[in-house]
Amino acid sequence: MGRITNCFDRLKTEGRKALVPYVTAGDPEPAITVPLMHAMVEAGADIVELGVPFSDPMADGPVIQRAAERALEHGTSLRDVLAMVAEFRRQDADTPVVLMGYLNPVEVMGYETFAKTAAEAGVDGVINVDLPPEEAHELSTALRDQGIDPIFLLAPTSDDRRIEKICAAASGYVYYVALKGVTGASSLDVQSVTDKLAQIGRHTGLPVAVGFGIKDAASAAAVANVADAVVVGSVLVKKVEQNVAQSDRITREITDVIARMRAAMDV
C-alpha cells in the first residue's frame, strides 16, 4: 500500500479531508522549492502536488503559465524536479508527492526511465494533464510497476461512460476539475460539484480530489464537506508572483493560506 492510499486511509479514520497544495517546481528559483514543500506540510498540507515546468502549459491559466516561465528561466528540468523530490525525502518519508505536468518531458526521458527514476526519488503519483486514458497504458504500466499511482482528470462535461473509463485507469485518487477552462478560473458552484461527485462515486471507490476555483478558506471548507481532498494551486502561485524577490515572504504568505484552509476544513 502506497503513501497516497495510507494518507487517505488515515484521514478517513480521523474524519478529516486532504489538503493538497500545488506549486510549480523551480519557481521563482530552484532553491526555494524543497524548503517550501516542508513548510507547506508543517502548515497542514497532506499531499504536495509539484508542477513540472513546461514551455507550453495549455491547460494552465496565466498565473501558472508565468510560474513555468520563471522556473524555465533557471533551466528547471524534469530531472531537476525529481532531484527536488529526492531531497525532500531526506527529511520527510511520509508525505505523498504527486508530479503534475505534461507528457512531452516524460516522453523525452522515456517511460521506463522516468518511472524508475521517479520511484527512486520518492514520487507517489503522476498527473499528465494532456494524456487521456486511451493513450496511457504504456506509461501507466511503467508507473504501476514502480509503485506509482497514475492519476487522471475528470471534467464537468465528463459523462458516465467517460467517468467509468477514467476511474478504471486511475489509482491513488481521481482529480475532478470543478470548472470549465484553465487553472485560475473563478465562479465555483459547490452544488454542481456536489452533484458531480455523486455521479463519480457511482463509478469508483477511489478518493476524489477537487481543484480549480478554490481560492480561500471558505471555498476550501465548502468543498471539503463534499470531497475527499481539496486542491489549491493558482492562489498559492499568485503569492509567489507577488513576492518574487522575497523568498521568506513567499513562504509566510503561502503557509498562511494553507493554515487558514486547514483550520476551516477541520471545523
C-alpha positions in Angstrom: 0.0 0.0 0.0 1.5 3.3 -1.1 1.7 6.7 0.7 -1.3 8.1 -1.1 -3.6 5.3 0.0 -2.2 5.4 3.5 -2.8 9.1 3.7 -6.4 8.9 2.7 -7.0 5.9 5.0 -5.5 7.8 7.9 -7.6 10.9 7.2 -10.7 8.9 6.9 -10.2 7.4 10.4 -9.6 10.9 11.7 -12.8 12.3 10.0 -10.7 14.8 8.0 -10.2 15.6 4.4 -6.9 16.0 2.5 -5.5 19.4 1.7 -3.4 19.3 -1.4 -1.4 22.5 -2.3 0.2 22.9 -5.8 3.3 24.9 -6.5 5.5 25.0 -9.6 8.9 23.4 -9.0 11.7 25.9 -9.5 9.5 29.0 -9.2 10.7 31.7 -8.6 14.1 29.9 -8.4 15.0 26.3 -7.6 16.5 26.7 -4.2 13.1 27.7 -2.7 11.1 24.6 -3.7 12.2 22.0 -1.2 12.1 24.3 1.9 8.7 25.5 0.7 7.4 21.9 0.4 8.4 21.2 4.0 6.8 24.5 5.2 3.6 23.6 3.4 3.5 20.2 5.2 4.1 21.9 8.6 1.2 24.3 7.8 -1.2 21.5 7.2 -0.7 20.0 3.7 -1.4 16.3 3.4 -0.2 15.7 -0.1 2.0 18.0 -2.2 1.4 18.5 -5.9 4.6 19.7 -7.6 4.2 21.2 -11.0 6.8 20.2 -13.6 7.5 23.4 -15.7 6.8 23.1 -19.4 7.1 25.6 -22.2 3.5 25.1 -23.5 1.2 24.6 -20.4 -2.0 24.7 -22.4 -4.3 23.7 -19.5 -3.0 26.4 -17.2 -4.1 29.9 -16.8 -1.8 33.0 -16.9 -0.6 32.7 -13.3 0.7 29.2 -13.6 2.0 29.8 -17.2 4.1 32.7 -15.8 5.3 30.4 -13.0 6.5 27.9 -15.5 8.3 30.6 -17.4 10.1 31.8 -14.3 11.2 28.2 -13.5 12.4 27.6 -17.0 14.5 30.8 -16.9 16.5 28.9 -14.4 16.6 25.8 -16.6 14.5 23.7 -14.3 14.1 20.3 -16.0 12.1 17.1 -15.1 15.3 15.6 -13.8 15.8 18.7 -11.6 12.2 18.2 -10.2 12.9 14.6 -9.4 16.1 15.6 -7.6 14.0 18.1 -5.6 11.7 15.2 -4.5 14.7 13.1 -3.5 16.0 16.0 -1.4 12.5 16.4 0.2 12.5 12.7 1.1 15.7 13.0 3.1 13.6 14.7 5.8 10.1 13.6 5.0 9.5 9.9 4.3 5.7 10.0 4.7 4.0 12.9 2.9 2.8 11.9 -0.6 4.3 13.8 -3.5 2.5 14.0 -6.8 4.0 15.4 -10.0 1.7 17.3 -12.3 2.7 18.3 -15.8 2.7 17.5 -19.4 3.7 14.4 -21.3 6.5 15.7 -23.5 9.3 15.8 -20.9 8.3 12.3 -19.8 8.4 11.0 -23.4 11.8 12.6 -23.9 13.2 10.8 -20.8 11.4 7.5 -21.7 8.6 5.9 -19.8 10.7 3.2 -18.1 13.5 5.5 -17.1 11.1 8.2 -15.8 9.1 5.7 -13.7 12.2 4.1 -12.2 13.9 7.5 -11.5 10.7 8.9 -10.0 10.2 5.9 -7.8 13.8 6.1 -6.6 13.3 9.8 -5.8 10.1 9.1 -3.8 7.3 10.2 -6.2 3.9 8.7 -5.3 1.7 9.8 -8.1 1.8 11.3 -11.6 -0.8 13.5 -13.4 -0.2 14.2 -17.1 -2.9 16.6 -18.0 -2.6 16.0 -21.7 -2.6 12.2 -21.6 -6.0 10.6 -21.9 -6.5 7.1 -20.5 -6.9 5.6 -24.0 -3.2 6.5 -24.7 -1.9 5.9 -21.2 -1.4 2.2 -21.0 2.3 2.1 -21.6 3.1 4.9 -19.1 0.6 3.7 -16.5 2.1 0.2 -16.7 5.6 1.5 -16.2 4.4 3.7 -13.2 2.4 0.9 -11.5 5.4 -1.5 -11.9 7.3 1.0 -9.8 4.5 1.5 -7.2 3.5 4.9 -8.5 -0.2 5.9 -9.0 -1.3 7.2 -12.4 -3.9 9.9 -11.6 -6.4 11.2 -14.2 -8.6 14.3 -14.5 -12.4 14.4 -14.7 -14.2 17.4 -16.1 -17.7 18.9 -15.6 -18.5 17.6 -19.0 -17.5 14.0 -18.4 -20.4 11.7 -18.9 -21.0 8.3 -17.2 -19.1 6.4 -19.9 -16.1 8.7 -19.7 -16.1 8.7 -15.9 -16.1 4.9 -15.8 -13.2 4.8 -18.3 -11.1 7.3 -16.4 -11.8 5.8 -13.0 -10.9 2.4 -14.3 -7.5 3.7 -15.4 -6.7 5.6 -12.3 -5.3 4.7 -8.9 -4.5 6.7 -5.8 -7.2 9.2 -6.4 -9.0 10.9 -9.2 -8.9 14.7 -9.7 -12.1 16.4 -10.5 -11.6 19.7 -12.3 -14.5 21.7 -10.9 -14.6 24.4 -13.6 -14.5 24.6 -17.3 -11.5 26.4 -18.6 -7.9 26.8 -17.4 -6.4 26.9 -13.9 -7.2 30.1 -12.1 -10.8 30.3 -13.3 -13.5 31.6 -10.9 -17.2 31.1 -10.0 -17.0 27.8 -8.2 -20.5 26.3 -7.8 -20.4 23.9 -4.8 -23.8 22.5 -5.5 -22.8 21.5 -9.0 -19.6 20.0 -7.5 -21.7 18.0 -5.1 -23.9 16.7 -7.8 -21.0 15.7 -10.0 -19.2 13.9 -7.1 -22.3 11.8 -6.5 -22.2 10.8 -10.2 -18.5 10.0 -10.0 -19.0 8.0 -6.8 -21.3 5.6 -8.6 -18.3 4.5 -10.7 -15.3 4.3 -8.3 -14.3 3.8 -4.7 -11.2 5.9 -5.1 -11.0 9.2 -3.2 -11.9 12.2 -5.3 -9.9 15.4 -5.1 -11.5 18.7 -6.3 -9.4 21.5 -7.7 -9.8 24.8 -9.7 -11.7 27.7 -8.3 -10.7 27.2 -4.6 -9.3 30.5 -3.5 -9.8 30.9 0.2 -10.6 29.2 3.5 -14.4 29.4 2.9 -14.3 27.7 -0.5 -11.9 25.1 0.8 -14.2 24.2 3.7 -17.2 24.1 1.4 -15.5 21.7 -1.0 -14.1 19.6 1.9 -17.7 19.0 3.0 -18.4 17.0 -0.2 -15.0 15.9 -1.5 -12.2 13.7 -0.2 -9.5 16.2 -1.0 -9.2 19.9 -1.8 -6.5 21.0 -4.3 -5.4 24.6 -4.2 -3.0 26.0 -6.8 -3.3 29.3 -8.5 -3.9 31.3 -5.3 -0.6 30.0 -4.0 1.3 30.5 -7.2 0.0 34.1 -7.2 1.7 34.6 -3.8 5.0 33.6 -5.4 4.4 36.0 -8.3 3.7 38.9 -5.9 6.8 38.3 -3.9 9.4 37.0 -6.4 12.3 38.7 -4.8 11.4 37.8 -1.2 11.6 34.1 -0.6 10.8 34.4 3.2 7.7 36.4 2.4 6.7 33.8 -0.2 6.9 31.0 2.4 5.0 33.1 5.0 2.2 34.0 2.7 1.7 30.5 1.2 1.8 28.8 4.6 -0.7 31.4 6.0 -3.2 30.5 3.2 -2.7 26.8 3.8 -3.1 27.1 7.6 -6.3 29.1 7.2 -7.7 26.5 4.8 -6.6 23.6 7.1 -8.3 25.3 10.1 -11.5 25.9 8.1 -11.6 22.4 6.8 -11.2 20.9 10.2 -14.0 22.7 11.9 
